[in-house]
């Protein structure tokens, strides 16, 4: 079995194209649903964008 070391964040299709996506390490607070993962806004802030 592998380990999850980070998550790729998306701010939406057009934002991903213009700014790239963010990669963050496992957040302290995390809510995982069937189709999405939700994290508090303050944990997303400060995570740099990464262009592909």
PyMOL Python script that loads the backbone (N, CA, C, O; Angstrom):
from pymol import cmd

cmd.read_pdbstr("""\
ATOM      1  N   UNK A   1       0.830  -1.176   0.000  1.00  0.00           N
ATOM      2  CA  UNK A   1       0.000   0.000   0.000  1.00  0.00           C
ATOM      3  C   UNK A   1       0.875   1.240   0.000  1.00  0.00           C
ATOM      4  O   UNK A   1       1.924   1.261   0.643  1.00  0.00           O
ATOM      5  N   UNK A   2       0.461   2.256  -0.702  1.00  0.00           N
ATOM      6  CA  UNK A   2       1.199   3.510  -0.741  1.00  0.00           C
ATOM      7  C   UNK A   2       0.699   4.500   0.288  1.00  0.00           C
ATOM      8  O   UNK A   2      -0.318   4.279   0.946  1.00  0.00           O
ATOM      9  N   UNK A   3       1.416   5.579   0.413  1.00  0.00           N
ATOM     10  CA  UNK A   3       1.045   6.660   1.333  1.00  0.00           C
ATOM     11  C   UNK A   3       0.728   7.909   0.542  1.00  0.00           C
ATOM     12  O   UNK A   3       1.378   8.202  -0.462  1.00  0.00           O
ATOM     13  N   UNK A   4      -0.269   8.642   0.996  1.00  0.00           N
ATOM     14  CA  UNK A   4      -0.580   9.940   0.390  1.00  0.00           C
ATOM     15  C   UNK A   4       0.305  10.974   1.065  1.00  0.00           C
ATOM     16  O   UNK A   4       0.253  11.144   2.283  1.00  0.00           O
ATOM     17  N   UNK A   5       1.122  11.667   0.270  1.00  0.00           N
ATOM     18  CA  UNK A   5       2.024  12.667   0.839  1.00  0.00           C
ATOM     19  C   UNK A   5       1.584  14.092   0.530  1.00  0.00           C
ATOM     20  O   UNK A   5       2.114  15.044   1.103  1.00  0.00           O
ATOM     21  N   UNK A   6       0.618  14.245  -0.373  1.00  0.00           N
ATOM     22  CA  UNK A   6       0.127  15.573  -0.706  1.00  0.00           C
ATOM     23  C   UNK A   6      -1.115  15.489  -1.567  1.00  0.00           C
ATOM     24  O   UNK A   6      -1.480  14.424  -2.064  1.00  0.00           O
ATOM     25  N   UNK A   7      -1.756  16.635  -1.731  1.00  0.00           N
ATOM     26  CA  UNK A   7      -2.976  16.741  -2.513  1.00  0.00           C
ATOM     27  C   UNK A   7      -2.812  17.864  -3.531  1.00  0.00           C
ATOM     28  O   UNK A   7      -2.228  18.905  -3.231  1.00  0.00           O
ATOM     29  N   UNK A   8      -3.331  17.645  -4.732  1.00  0.00           N
ATOM     30  CA  UNK A   8      -3.320  18.669  -5.764  1.00  0.00           C
ATOM     31  C   UNK A   8      -4.639  19.424  -5.664  1.00  0.00           C
ATOM     32  O   UNK A   8      -5.709  18.818  -5.725  1.00  0.00           O
ATOM     33  N   UNK A   9      -4.568  20.742  -5.512  1.00  0.00           N
ATOM     34  CA  UNK A   9      -5.765  21.570  -5.338  1.00  0.00           C
ATOM     35  C   UNK A   9      -6.145  22.241  -6.644  1.00  0.00           C
ATOM     36  O   UNK A   9      -5.274  22.643  -7.416  1.00  0.00           O
ATOM     37  N   UNK A  10      -7.432  22.364  -6.893  1.00  0.00           N
ATOM     38  CA  UNK A  10      -7.933  23.045  -8.075  1.00  0.00           C
ATOM     39  C   UNK A  10      -8.858  24.179  -7.638  1.00  0.00           C
ATOM     40  O   UNK A  10      -9.706  24.001  -6.763  1.00  0.00           O
ATOM     41  N   UNK A  11      -8.687  25.338  -8.254  1.00  0.00           N
ATOM     42  CA  UNK A  11      -9.588  26.464  -8.012  1.00  0.00           C
ATOM     43  C   UNK A  11     -10.597  26.600  -9.141  1.00  0.00           C
ATOM     44  O   UNK A  11     -11.317  27.596  -9.209  1.00  0.00           O
ATOM     45  N   UNK A  12     -10.659  25.620 -10.022  1.00  0.00           N
ATOM     46  CA  UNK A  12     -11.569  25.639 -11.156  1.00  0.00           C
ATOM     47  C   UNK A  12     -10.794  25.549 -12.461  1.00  0.00           C
ATOM     48  O   UNK A  12      -9.590  25.801 -12.501  1.00  0.00           O
ATOM     49  N   UNK A  13     -11.488  25.192 -13.511  1.00  0.00           N
ATOM     50  CA  UNK A  13     -10.859  24.939 -14.807  1.00  0.00           C
ATOM     51  C   UNK A  13     -10.046  26.124 -15.320  1.00  0.00           C
ATOM     52  O   UNK A  13      -8.872  25.965 -15.652  1.00  0.00           O
ATOM     53  N   UNK A  14     -10.654  27.316 -15.391  1.00  0.00           N
ATOM     54  CA  UNK A  14      -9.957  28.472 -15.963  1.00  0.00           C
ATOM     55  C   UNK A  14      -8.818  28.943 -15.067  1.00  0.00           C
ATOM     56  O   UNK A  14      -7.765  29.345 -15.562  1.00  0.00           O
ATOM     57  N   UNK A  15      -9.017  28.896 -13.771  1.00  0.00           N
ATOM     58  CA  UNK A  15      -7.950  29.263 -12.844  1.00  0.00           C
ATOM     59  C   UNK A  15      -6.770  28.306 -12.978  1.00  0.00           C
ATOM     60  O   UNK A  15      -5.616  28.733 -12.934  1.00  0.00           O
ATOM     61  N   UNK A  16      -7.049  27.034 -13.140  1.00  0.00           N
ATOM     62  CA  UNK A  16      -5.981  26.048 -13.326  1.00  0.00           C
ATOM     63  C   UNK A  16      -5.188  26.341 -14.593  1.00  0.00           C
ATOM     64  O   UNK A  16      -3.962  26.224 -14.600  1.00  0.00           O
ATOM     65  N   UNK A  17      -5.879  26.723 -15.667  1.00  0.00           N
ATOM     66  CA  UNK A  17      -5.185  27.048 -16.912  1.00  0.00           C
ATOM     67  C   UNK A  17      -4.315  28.299 -16.781  1.00  0.00           C
ATOM     68  O   UNK A  17      -3.194  28.342 -17.288  1.00  0.00           O
ATOM     69  N   UNK A  18      -4.841  29.307 -16.101  1.00  0.00           N
ATOM     70  CA  UNK A  18      -4.133  30.588 -15.995  1.00  0.00           C
ATOM     71  C   UNK A  18      -3.038  30.584 -14.936  1.00  0.00           C
ATOM     72  O   UNK A  18      -1.963  31.143 -15.157  1.00  0.00           O
ATOM     73  N   UNK A  19      -3.295  29.962 -13.791  1.00  0.00           N
ATOM     74  CA  UNK A  19      -2.373  30.060 -12.662  1.00  0.00           C
ATOM     75  C   UNK A  19      -1.702  28.747 -12.297  1.00  0.00           C
ATOM     76  O   UNK A  19      -0.715  28.745 -11.561  1.00  0.00           O
ATOM     77  N   UNK A  20      -2.218  27.633 -12.797  1.00  0.00           N
ATOM     78  CA  UNK A  20      -1.706  26.325 -12.405  1.00  0.00           C
ATOM     79  C   UNK A  20      -2.468  25.808 -11.200  1.00  0.00           C
ATOM     80  O   UNK A  20      -3.430  26.426 -10.744  1.00  0.00           O
ATOM     81  N   UNK A  21      -2.037  24.692 -10.699  1.00  0.00           N
ATOM     82  CA  UNK A  21      -2.676  24.099  -9.518  1.00  0.00           C
ATOM     83  C   UNK A  21      -1.740  24.221  -8.335  1.00  0.00           C
ATOM     84  O   UNK A  21      -0.557  24.522  -8.492  1.00  0.00           O
ATOM     85  N   UNK A  22      -2.271  23.988  -7.163  1.00  0.00           N
ATOM     86  CA  UNK A  22      -1.484  24.011  -5.936  1.00  0.00           C
ATOM     87  C   UNK A  22      -1.310  22.586  -5.441  1.00  0.00           C
ATOM     88  O   UNK A  22      -2.178  21.738  -5.647  1.00  0.00           O
ATOM     89  N   UNK A  23      -0.197  22.329  -4.793  1.00  0.00           N
ATOM     90  CA  UNK A  23       0.031  21.036  -4.155  1.00  0.00           C
ATOM     91  C   UNK A  23       0.305  21.311  -2.695  1.00  0.00           C
ATOM     92  O   UNK A  23       1.198  22.089  -2.361  1.00  0.00           O
ATOM     93  N   UNK A  24      -0.463  20.672  -1.816  1.00  0.00           N
ATOM     94  CA  UNK A  24      -0.260  20.888  -0.386  1.00  0.00           C
ATOM     95  C   UNK A  24      -0.117  19.557   0.337  1.00  0.00           C
ATOM     96  O   UNK A  24      -0.679  18.541  -0.073  1.00  0.00           O
ATOM     97  N   UNK A  25       0.639  19.588   1.408  1.00  0.00           N
ATOM     98  CA  UNK A  25       0.768  18.405   2.250  1.00  0.00           C
ATOM     99  C   UNK A  25      -0.549  18.191   2.974  1.00  0.00           C
ATOM    100  O   UNK A  25      -1.406  19.075   2.979  1.00  0.00           O
ATOM    101  N   UNK A  26      -0.717  17.043   3.576  1.00  0.00           N
ATOM    102  CA  UNK A  26      -1.973  16.718   4.251  1.00  0.00           C
ATOM    103  C   UNK A  26      -2.378  17.812   5.227  1.00  0.00           C
ATOM    104  O   UNK A  26      -1.628  18.120   6.153  1.00  0.00           O
ATOM    105  N   UNK A  27      -3.562  18.407   5.033  1.00  0.00           N
ATOM    106  CA  UNK A  27      -4.021  19.470   5.930  1.00  0.00           C
ATOM    107  C   UNK A  27      -4.429  18.925   7.293  1.00  0.00           C
ATOM    108  O   UNK A  27      -4.741  17.744   7.444  1.00  0.00           O
ATOM    109  N   UNK A  28      -4.419  19.808   8.270  1.00  0.00           N
ATOM    110  CA  UNK A  28      -4.801  19.421   9.628  1.00  0.00           C
ATOM    111  C   UNK A  28      -6.285  19.068   9.707  1.00  0.00           C
ATOM    112  O   UNK A  28      -6.663  18.072  10.324  1.00  0.00           O
ATOM    113  N   UNK A  29      -7.118  19.891   9.078  1.00  0.00           N
ATOM    114  CA  UNK A  29      -8.572  19.659   9.066  1.00  0.00           C
ATOM    115  C   UNK A  29      -8.970  19.264   7.656  1.00  0.00           C
ATOM    116  O   UNK A  29      -8.630  19.948   6.691  1.00  0.00           O
ATOM    117  N   UNK A  30      -9.685  18.167   7.541  1.00  0.00           N
ATOM    118  CA  UNK A  30     -10.001  17.623   6.232  1.00  0.00           C
ATOM    119  C   UNK A  30     -11.362  16.957   6.277  1.00  0.00           C
ATOM    120  O   UNK A  30     -11.657  16.196   7.199  1.00  0.00           O
ATOM    121  N   UNK A  31     -12.196  17.241   5.278  1.00  0.00           N
ATOM    122  CA  UNK A  31     -13.501  16.603   5.146  1.00  0.00           C
ATOM    123  C   UNK A  31     -13.524  15.928   3.783  1.00  0.00           C
ATOM    124  O   UNK A  31     -13.434  16.599   2.755  1.00  0.00           O
ATOM    125  N   UNK A  32     -13.641  14.618   3.769  1.00  0.00           N
ATOM    126  CA  UNK A  32     -13.618  13.874   2.514  1.00  0.00           C
ATOM    127  C   UNK A  32     -15.021  13.365   2.223  1.00  0.00           C
ATOM    128  O   UNK A  32     -15.628  12.658   3.028  1.00  0.00           O
ATOM    129  N   UNK A  33     -15.524  13.746   1.045  1.00  0.00           N
ATOM    130  CA  UNK A  33     -16.830  13.283   0.595  1.00  0.00           C
ATOM    131  C   UNK A  33     -16.678  12.282  -0.529  1.00  0.00           C
ATOM    132  O   UNK A  33     -15.569  11.835  -0.823  1.00  0.00           O
ATOM    133  N   UNK A  34     -17.773  11.933  -1.152  1.00  0.00           N
ATOM    134  CA  UNK A  34     -17.748  10.947  -2.226  1.00  0.00           C
ATOM    135  C   UNK A  34     -16.954  11.447  -3.438  1.00  0.00           C
ATOM    136  O   UNK A  34     -16.182  10.689  -4.026  1.00  0.00           O
ATOM    137  N   UNK A  35     -17.139  12.708  -3.810  1.00  0.00           N
ATOM    138  CA  UNK A  35     -16.515  13.238  -5.018  1.00  0.00           C
ATOM    139  C   UNK A  35     -15.556  14.398  -4.780  1.00  0.00           C
ATOM    140  O   UNK A  35     -14.971  14.913  -5.733  1.00  0.00           O
ATOM    141  N   UNK A  36     -15.384  14.815  -3.543  1.00  0.00           N
ATOM    142  CA  UNK A  36     -14.554  15.997  -3.288  1.00  0.00           C
ATOM    143  C   UNK A  36     -13.941  15.942  -1.896  1.00  0.00           C
ATOM    144  O   UNK A  36     -14.408  15.225  -1.010  1.00  0.00           O
ATOM    145  N   UNK A  37     -12.886  16.720  -1.736  1.00  0.00           N
ATOM    146  CA  UNK A  37     -12.239  16.911  -0.450  1.00  0.00           C
ATOM    147  C   UNK A  37     -12.372  18.393  -0.108  1.00  0.00           C
ATOM    148  O   UNK A  37     -12.084  19.246  -0.947  1.00  0.00           O
ATOM    149  N   UNK A  38     -12.794  18.703   1.084  1.00  0.00           N
ATOM    150  CA  UNK A  38     -12.996  20.097   1.478  1.00  0.00           C
ATOM    151  C   UNK A  38     -12.047  20.432   2.615  1.00  0.00           C
ATOM    152  O   UNK A  38     -11.963  19.714   3.612  1.00  0.00           O
ATOM    153  N   UNK A  39     -11.325  21.552   2.440  1.00  0.00           N
ATOM    154  CA  UNK A  39     -10.417  22.034   3.474  1.00  0.00           C
ATOM    155  C   UNK A  39     -10.787  23.476   3.800  1.00  0.00           C
ATOM    156  O   UNK A  39     -11.341  24.166   2.944  1.00  0.00           O
ATOM    157  N   UNK A  40     -10.501  23.949   5.002  1.00  0.00           N
ATOM    158  CA  UNK A  40     -10.788  25.338   5.352  1.00  0.00           C
ATOM    159  C   UNK A  40      -9.964  26.306   4.483  1.00  0.00           C
ATOM    160  O   UNK A  40      -8.828  26.006   4.115  1.00  0.00           O
ATOM    161  N   UNK A  41     -10.544  27.454   4.168  1.00  0.00           N
ATOM    162  CA  UNK A  41      -9.879  28.456   3.331  1.00  0.00           C
ATOM    163  C   UNK A  41      -8.528  28.854   3.905  1.00  0.00           C
ATOM    164  O   UNK A  41      -7.568  29.024   3.153  1.00  0.00           O
ATOM    165  N   UNK A  42      -8.431  29.007   5.231  1.00  0.00           N
ATOM    166  CA  UNK A  42      -7.180  29.470   5.827  1.00  0.00           C
ATOM    167  C   UNK A  42      -6.053  28.449   5.677  1.00  0.00           C
ATOM    168  O   UNK A  42      -4.884  28.827   5.744  1.00  0.00           O
ATOM    169  N   UNK A  43      -6.370  27.167   5.475  1.00  0.00           N
ATOM    170  CA  UNK A  43      -5.315  26.173   5.256  1.00  0.00           C
ATOM    171  C   UNK A  43      -4.839  26.178   3.818  1.00  0.00           C
ATOM    172  O   UNK A  43      -3.721  25.745   3.538  1.00  0.00           O
ATOM    173  N   UNK A  44      -5.665  26.660   2.899  1.00  0.00           N
ATOM    174  CA  UNK A  44      -5.291  26.734   1.483  1.00  0.00           C
ATOM    175  C   UNK A  44      -4.417  27.947   1.210  1.00  0.00           C
ATOM    176  O   UNK A  44      -3.560  27.909   0.326  1.00  0.00           O
ATOM    177  N   UNK A  45      -4.626  29.022   1.961  1.00  0.00           N
ATOM    178  CA  UNK A  45      -3.864  30.253   1.754  1.00  0.00           C
ATOM    179  C   UNK A  45      -2.385  30.001   2.028  1.00  0.00           C
ATOM    180  O   UNK A  45      -2.032  29.292   2.969  1.00  0.00           O
ATOM    181  N   UNK A  46      -1.541  30.578   1.213  1.00  0.00           N
ATOM    182  CA  UNK A  46      -0.117  30.433   1.401  1.00  0.00           C
ATOM    183  C   UNK A  46       0.482  29.245   0.665  1.00  0.00           C
ATOM    184  O   UNK A  46       1.703  29.096   0.626  1.00  0.00           O
ATOM    185  N   UNK A  47      -0.366  28.389   0.076  1.00  0.00           N
ATOM    186  CA  UNK A  47       0.152  27.270  -0.714  1.00  0.00           C
ATOM    187  C   UNK A  47       0.440  27.804  -2.104  1.00  0.00           C
ATOM    188  O   UNK A  47      -0.477  28.282  -2.772  1.00  0.00           O
ATOM    189  N   UNK A  48       1.685  27.741  -2.566  1.00  0.00           N
ATOM    190  CA  UNK A  48       2.032  28.342  -3.869  1.00  0.00           C
ATOM    191  C   UNK A  48       1.434  27.589  -5.049  1.00  0.00           C
ATOM    192  O   UNK A  48       1.197  26.384  -4.978  1.00  0.00           O
ATOM    193  N   UNK A  49       1.190  28.327  -6.146  1.00  0.00           N
ATOM    194  CA  UNK A  49       0.722  27.724  -7.388  1.00  0.00           C
ATOM    195  C   UNK A  49       1.895  27.038  -8.081  1.00  0.00           C
ATOM    196  O   UNK A  49       3.043  27.465  -7.958  1.00  0.00           O
ATOM    197  N   UNK A  50       1.593  25.986  -8.800  1.00  0.00           N
ATOM    198  CA  UNK A  50       2.605  25.249  -9.543  1.00  0.00           C
ATOM    199  C   UNK A  50       2.126  25.149 -10.982  1.00  0.00           C
ATOM    200  O   UNK A  50       1.062  24.591 -11.253  1.00  0.00           O
ATOM    201  N   UNK A  51       2.898  25.680 -11.884  1.00  0.00           N
ATOM    202  CA  UNK A  51       2.541  25.588 -13.311  1.00  0.00           C
ATOM    203  C   UNK A  51       3.034  24.269 -13.872  1.00  0.00           C
ATOM    204  O   UNK A  51       4.104  23.781 -13.508  1.00  0.00           O
ATOM    205  N   UNK A  52       2.244  23.705 -14.757  1.00  0.00           N
ATOM    206  CA  UNK A  52       2.644  22.442 -15.396  1.00  0.00           C
ATOM    207  C   UNK A  52       3.301  22.726 -16.714  1.00  0.00           C
ATOM    208  O   UNK A  52       3.711  21.798 -17.412  1.00  0.00           O
TER     209      UNK A  52
END
""", "prot")
cmd.dss("prot")
cmd.show_as("cartoon", "prot")
cmd.util.cbc("prot")
cmd.orient("prot")
